[in-house]
Amino acid sequence: MLVRALCLRRLGVKLSAEELRASSPMAGVLRMNRSLYAGRDGRGKDVCLLMPNNGEVRPLVELFDARLIRIEPRGLLIGGEEDFWNRKRKTSYPQVLWCWPEPPPVRDEPPRASIGSPEVARLLEALDAIA
């Protein structure tokens, strides 16, 4: 699912409303997958990945023990644990991701009125009717 998303926490601490307004949303593909270890690694059974849509393989956000908190008309709220690595030491922090659907891309078509003569417009309508 193509979405825009905001992380609502930084290192486990809730961001203020001013910080959220100042941050720019990430765009990517949202996926909820089963963990490869099926919860045997202590990280939960589900993993939430926000993958960039430019073909990179490193996720923008990776949440372990992911769970869907809320579904609203405006979007989704997903919670989980995010890992932070400092050299060789890993620390996990709670993270909440707010996602909303990305609108489909707008196709650039010339308006029908700017085609020119009425004969050309009728020909194009007839061709559309055939296809």
N, C-alpha and C positions, 0 to 999 in steps of 0.2 A: 504494500500500500504506500503510495507516494504521499509524504507528509512534510509539514514544517513542525519543528519541535523546539521546546525550551527546557533546559534543566532548571528545576526549581530550587536546587540546593547546591552548595559548594563545600566540599569536604564535610558533608553531613549537616551543615548549618543552613537553615532556610534563608533564601535571599529576600531582601526587602523589596517592596513594590517599586521603589526608584531604580534599584539594580535590575529588576526584571524588565522595566520599561526601557532601560538603556541597552540591554543586551539584544543582539540580533539573532533571530531564529535560524536554526540549522535546517537545511533541506536534505531529504534523503528517503530511503526506502525502509519502512518499519517492518520488522519480522519478529514474531514470537515463535521460538523453536524449543523443542525438547532438548535438554542437555545431553551431550554425548555420554556422560557418566550416569545419567538417570538418577541424579541425586546422591550417588554413592560418594561423591567428593565433598559433601557437606555444603554445597552451594545451591541446593534446590533443584527441582526437576525442570524448570523452565528458564530460558534465557531470552532476553529482549535485545535485539540488535537494531541500531539505526545506522544503516549502511549508506555511504555517499552514492549518488547516482552518476558519478563520473567514471565508474569502473574500478575504483580502488578496492582493495581487499581488507583494509584495516577499518573497523567500525568507528563511527563518530562517537557513539555511546554504546556501552555494553553493560547490561544489568543482569546480574545473577539473582536467582531466587525471585524472578520477576512475577508480578501478579497484576492483573487488571483491577484497578481500584474503582474506577468510575467511567461510565460511558454517558456522554451528554451530546446534545445536538451540535455543540460547538467543537467537540473533540474527545480525546481519550486521556485518562490519567493513569499512568503505569508506574508502579513502585518496585524497588528492588535494591540490591547491593551493588555498589560500584567500587572497583578496585583502584587503588592509587599506589603506584610503585615509586619508591625512592631508593635508587640504586638496586639493591637486591632484597629490600624489605617491602612486603606488601601490607597495605592497610585497607580494610573495607569500610566504606561509609554508606549510610542510607542515601538513596537518590530517588527523586520523583521526576518523571518526564511527562510534560504536557504536550500532546500532539494533536494537530488538526489537519484535515485533508487538504492537499494542495489542489487548487482548481486545475482542470485540464488546460493544456496550452491552447491558445486562441489561434485558429487558422487565419492566415492573411489572404482573404479573397476579395477581389474588387467588387464593389456593390453593383448589382444588376442594372441600376439606372445609369451608370457611367459607361455602358457598353457602346452606346452610339445609336445607330438607327434602329427603328422598330423591327425591320426585317432580320437583323442580326439577333435581336433579342428573341424573336419567334423561332429562329433556327436553333438557338441554344436551348430553348425550352423543349423543342422537339427532340433534340439529341439527349437531353436529360430524361425525357419520357421513354425513349428507346432503351436506355441503360438501366 
